[in-house]
Amino acid sequence: MNALAKDTQLDELGVAKAIRDRELPSPQRYANVLLVALRITGTGAAYRQGADEFVWRDPSLYLNEEFLERCQGLPVILEHPKKNILDSTEFADRIIGTVMIPYVKGGEVWGVCKILDMPAARMLETEKLSTSPAVVLGGTDDSKVKLSDGKTLLIEGKPVLLDHLAVTALGTWDRGGPPSGVRTDGSFTPKELTMSAEIAALQRRLPARMDDAATCETVAHDASRYSALAQAFGDSAAPPHLLSGETLLDFRARLASKFKQHHPEYRASNLFTIGDSAAMSAVVDSIYSAAEKAMQLPTGGLRSVTTNENGHRITRFFGDPTICWSPFMGGHTRFVKFITNPGRK
């Protein structure tokens, strides 16, 4: 395990996710592999020089969860084989790694890839390279159109096979520009990375540990305020707890989101985007305070709130008592006259 993993307690999946989310630069060395972001395919229009034709790749066929699933484990190779698809010999000769985490970036599909071939890894770190996917089209929903200048436009249908991703000098989806299929943000040595802002971002993404005193105190404090408010608003759900793998920031955001509608500033906000603990504390306290004020408004039926104060159990009621007692109250009595002499008419 390298210094990065030791300092951040991240495994290779955590590092790969951080590269995907741009919390770490690409590429990154981890143990015996290189983790690097590679473009799997672009979409829209491009020019395929080898076939001397323009191509249209429908974004709706590629920028979706099904296609991302098809990319998982996709072989990453050096240059396309002559037959354009792999066989056993070509696979053995060319394989350098696999796609680990595919994701959509703009109008393109990218993937954080695990490169195990070290000569290829050094080449990806030091040279300006690109990528090119190999897809096999079915032909039934493809169509070709002759353009006014005599060129051909191939309108692709859904691919029936995604065979491999090749690392090349230039690719179709560079669209005539410089190679852009390999994301190289620059690299840090482990010592430099430990002191950088990326480490703080990574630490915030780690699951909270309940053996940490500060975490336990924050969880207990938020859970107590949440439970009191939930009870006041008629929710009898069990007290909240930290979920497995949940970060402390996500735990606090999850609880506070239930009551954010009472705060005019945060009712439409996504609390899960807050990445700073101090900012989260300020927002959460503000939301709970607004909810507590809303709870005490003299509207709606009576709501009981029980708290422990200095060892004493105290129950307070909030709301409009007339709503609570009106079913037990008789109708209005109309006064007619006083009878001063009973028995006399």
N, C-alpha and C positions, 0 to 999 in steps of 0.2 A: 504494500500500500504506500502511495506517495504522500508527500507532506500536505497536499491539498485535501485528500480524503481524511487524513489524521486530524487536521485542524478544523474541518467543517463537519466531520462525522457523516459525510456523504458517500454513498456507494456509487458505482458507475451509472446507475439509473438517475440518481440525484444530480450528478454532474451533467448528464445528458439533458435532463429537463432544464437545468440552469442555462445551458448553452441555447436550447430552444427559446427560452424566455428572455434571452439576452442579459442574464444576470452574470454570466461568465462569457469571456470571449471564445471564439472558435478559431483554431482547434485547441484541445486540451489533452495533455498526456495523462493517462490514468493507468497505473500498474503497467501491464504489458500491451496496452492498446492506445490508439489515438482516437479521440472522439472529435468529430468534425462535422459541421453542417454542410450538406451538399444539396444542390437543387436536383430534384427528381424529374420534374417536367415543368415547362411553362404552359400557358394556354393562350388561346386567341390566334392571331396570325403570325406566321414566321416564314422564312425561306429555307428550304432544304436543298443545299447546294449539290449534294451527291445525286439527287434525283432531278435537279434543275426544275423544281416546282415550288409553288407557294402551298402552304398548308394552313388549314383552319382547324384548331383543336378546341372543341366545345368545352368551355369552363364548367358547365353543369355536369359533365361526365367525369370530371377529375377533382373538382373542389368539393368533395363530399366525404362522409365517413366511410362509405363502402370502399372507395378507392384508397383511402388512407390505410384501411385494413389490408388491402391487397399489397401495399408497399412494405408491410412488416416482414422483416427477414429477407428482403430483396437482395440478391447478390450484388456486390459492388466489385467491378472488375477493371482491369487496365485495357482500354481500347476495345472496340467491338470486334467480335470474331468475324471471319469472312462470310459465314452463312447468316450472320446477324442474330442468331439464337444459339444458346449454349448447348454443347453436348458434354459428355464426361471428360473428354480430353481437353477441350477448351476451358471448361470449368476449372480443372486442376491447374492448367497453365496460367490462368488469368485472375483467379479470385484473390481479392485483397481484403475483403471485409463484407459487412452486411448493413442494411438499413435497420436502425434500432428504434427510433421514434420519428415517424412521419408527421408532418404538420403542414397547414396551409399558411402561406405568407403572401398577402396580396392576391394576385392572380396566378400564383405559382404554388407547386407542391414541393416542399423541402423535407429533408430528413436528417436527423443527427445520426451519423453512421459510426460504426465500430470498425476501425481499421486495425487488422492484426499483422499485416505484412509491413515490417519496419522500413525496408527501402522505399516502399510506396508512401508510408507515413512521412518520411523525411522529405520526399518529393512534394507532397501536399503542403507541408509546412514552409517550404522554401521557394517553390515555383508557382507562377501564375497559371492555373489550370481551370478547366471547366468540366462539365458533365454532359452526358447524352443518354437518354433512356431508350431502351429497345422494347417497343410494343408491337404486338401482332394484331392487325385489324381483321375483322371478320369478313369484310367485303360486302355484306348484305345491306348495310346501311351507310356505306361510304359512297361518295359521288365525286366526279371530276367535272370541272367547268373550264372551258377555254376562255381566257381573258382576251381583251381587245389587242394586246401586244403579242399575242401568240403563246404566252406562258400558260401553264396549267395551274389551276387551283384545286387541290385535293381537300374536300370537306370530309374530315374523318368522322366515323361513327364510334361506337363503344369498342374499346380494345378487348379482344378475347383472351389475350395473354400479356402479362407484364413480365418480361423475361429477365432483364438485368438493368443495372445502371452502370454505364461506362465512364471512367475518368478519361478525359480527352484534352487535347490542346485547345480546341474550340468546339462548341456545340450549337445545334440549331437554335436553341433558346437564348443564345447570346445575341440573336437577331442582328448579326452583322457587326456588332460592337466587340469590345475586348472581352476576354474570358471572364465570366461572372458566376459560374456555377459552383465555386468553392468559396465559402465564407471564411475569410481570414481577417479577423479583427485585430491581430497582433497577439502576442503571447506574453505572459508574465512568468517569472520564476516563482516557485512556491513561496519563497520568502517575500517577494514583492506582492504576491497575491494575498498573503496573510495580512498585510498592512493596508490593503486596498479596500475601497468601499464595497466591492463585490462580496467580500466575506460577511459584512454586516447584513447584506441582502440575503445571502445564503442562510445565515443563522436564523433569520426571521422565518424562513421556510421550513425549518426543522420542526418535527412534532414536539409539543410541549412535554416536559418531564415532570411528573407529579412528585418526584423525590426532591425537587427544588423548592425551597421554602417560599421564595418570592412568588413562584408560579402557584403554589398551593393557596397562598394568601389571596392572590388576585382571583383565582377560580372560586374560592369560597365567598369572597366579597360580592362578586358579580352574581353568583348563583343565589345568594341571599336576597339581593335587591330584585332579581328577576322573579324569584318565587313569591315575594311579598306583593309585587305588582300583578303577577299572574293571578294570585288569589283574589286580589282586590277587583280585578276585572272579570272574575268568574271562571277562571281557568284552573281546574283541579289537577292538572298534569303533574307527574312526578318531578322532583327537583332536577334541574339539568346537571349533566356531568360532562367531563372532557371526553370526546370520542377518540377511539383508537386512531393514532396518526394525525390528529387534529393539532394545528398550531394554536398557541395562546391567542394570537391576533384573530384567527378564524373563530375560535370559541367565543371571544368577546363580541365579535361582529354578529355571530349567529344569534346570541341572546338579545343584544340590543336591537337587532332588526325587527323583533316582534313588537317593539314599542316606538319605533321611529316615526310612525304616523302621527304621534302626538307632538312632534317637534317640527315647526314650520320650515326650518332650514334643512333638515336632514330626511324628511319623509320620502323624498324621491331619490335619495343617495344610495349608492352601492357601498356599504360599509366594508365589504371584503377587499376593496381596492386600497384601503388605508394600510400603509406599510411601515408606519412608525409607531412605536409603543406609546410615546408621550402624546402624539396626536390622537391615537385611539382612546387613551384615558380621558382626554378632554371631551371628545365626541360622545363617548359612552356615558360619562357623568352628566353631560348636558341633556342627553336623551332621557336618561332615567329621571332627572329632575323635572323635565317637562311632563313625563308620564305621571309622576307623583302629584304634580299640580293638577293635571287633568283628572286623576283619580279622586281628588278632594273636592271637585266641583259639586255643588248641591243639585245634581241632575241625575236622573235614573234611579233605580231602586237602591235600597240600602246595601252597602258593601262592607263586610267586616274585614279588618286587617289586624292580625295578631302579631305582635313583636315581643322580643325579649329585651327588656331594658333594666340594667343593673340587677339581673337575676329575677326580675318580676315579669310575669306574662301579662301583657296589656293588650286588650282588644278595643279597637276604635271602629266606629261606624261612619261611613260617608255616603252621601246621596240624599234623595228627597224622601223623608219619612212618610209623607202623605201617599206616595205610590205604594209603599210597603203596606200601610195600614188601611188603605181605602176599601179593600174587599171586606174588612171586618166592621166598617163604619156603617151605621144606619143612614136612611135618607134624611133630608132636612125636616125639622119639626116646625110647624107653623103655629105661632102664638095667636090665640083667639081672645081670651079674657081671663081675668082672675076670678076665682070663686071664693068669695069672702065668707059666705054663710052656707056651708054644706048642708044639704037636706032641704033647703028652701028654694023654691022656684022663683 
